[in-house]
Each structure stands twice: as structure tokens, then as C-alpha cells.
Amino acid sequence: MSKHSTGLSDDQVNSGIQYIKSNATTISQSDMRVWELVTDVPAMSVPHAYGCAVFNVLIAGGGTMLSAYLGDKNLNKTQLIVGFM
């Protein structure tokens, strides 16, 4: 058994590589749900979008919260929470 510069044996390195191959490319259901929530951006008119962008520059997150109300749906709660954070 040889040791690498990190002090790990070949078996440990190979085990780590196998772990990464099997788990790093796996997408869980909760990850998919979070991705759906974050990418659910409301559609809005161009003047509203520019207004939200300017408001975001003045008050961080303010334009995002405003877009929750001005979007194509009744109220996008996810955008409201993201803007608040």
C-alpha cells in the first residue's frame, strides 16, 4: 500500500472517489423542490421589471419583494421570502 502526499492510502483515495461518483451526481427530491421554488420567477412587464431592478439597488431585496406582488400570479410567496432574506 502506498501513501499519498495527503497521508491517505490507495484504498482510502479510491473509496473517496467512488463515494463522490455515486453521491455527488445524485439529485434528491428535496433539492429538486428547492430548485423549483427558487426558479419560479414571476413574469412582469418591462417597466415593472426596471422599477424592481432600481428598487433592488436602493434597498437590497426590496425589488424582489415588490416583484412578488407585481408578477403574473396573485402573490409569489417564495419571491417575497427570498427578498426578505
C-alpha positions, 0 to 999 in steps of 0.5 A, spaced: 500 500 500 502 506 498 501 513 501 499 519 498 502 526 499 495 527 503 497 521 508 491 517 505 492 510 502 490 507 495 484 504 498 482 510 502 483 515 495 479 510 491 473 509 496 473 517 496 472 517 489 467 512 488 463 515 494 463 522 490 461 518 483 455 515 486 453 521 491 455 527 488 451 526 481 445 524 485 439 529 485 434 528 491 427 530 491 428 535 496 433 539 492 429 538 486 423 542 490 428 547 492 430 548 485 423 549 483 421 554 488 427 558 487 426 558 479 419 560 479 420 567 477 414 571 476 413 574 469 412 582 469 412 587 464 418 591 462 417 597 466 415 593 472 421 589 471 426 596 471 422 599 477 424 592 481 431 592 478 432 600 481 428 598 487 433 592 488 439 597 488 436 602 493 434 597 498 437 590 497 431 585 496 426 590 496 425 589 488 424 582 489 419 583 494 415 588 490 416 583 484 412 578 488 406 582 488 407 585 481 408 578 477 403 574 473 400 570 479 396 573 485 402 573 490 409 569 489 410 567 496 417 564 495 419 571 491 417 575 497 421 570 502 427 570 498 427 578 498 426 578 505 432 574 506 
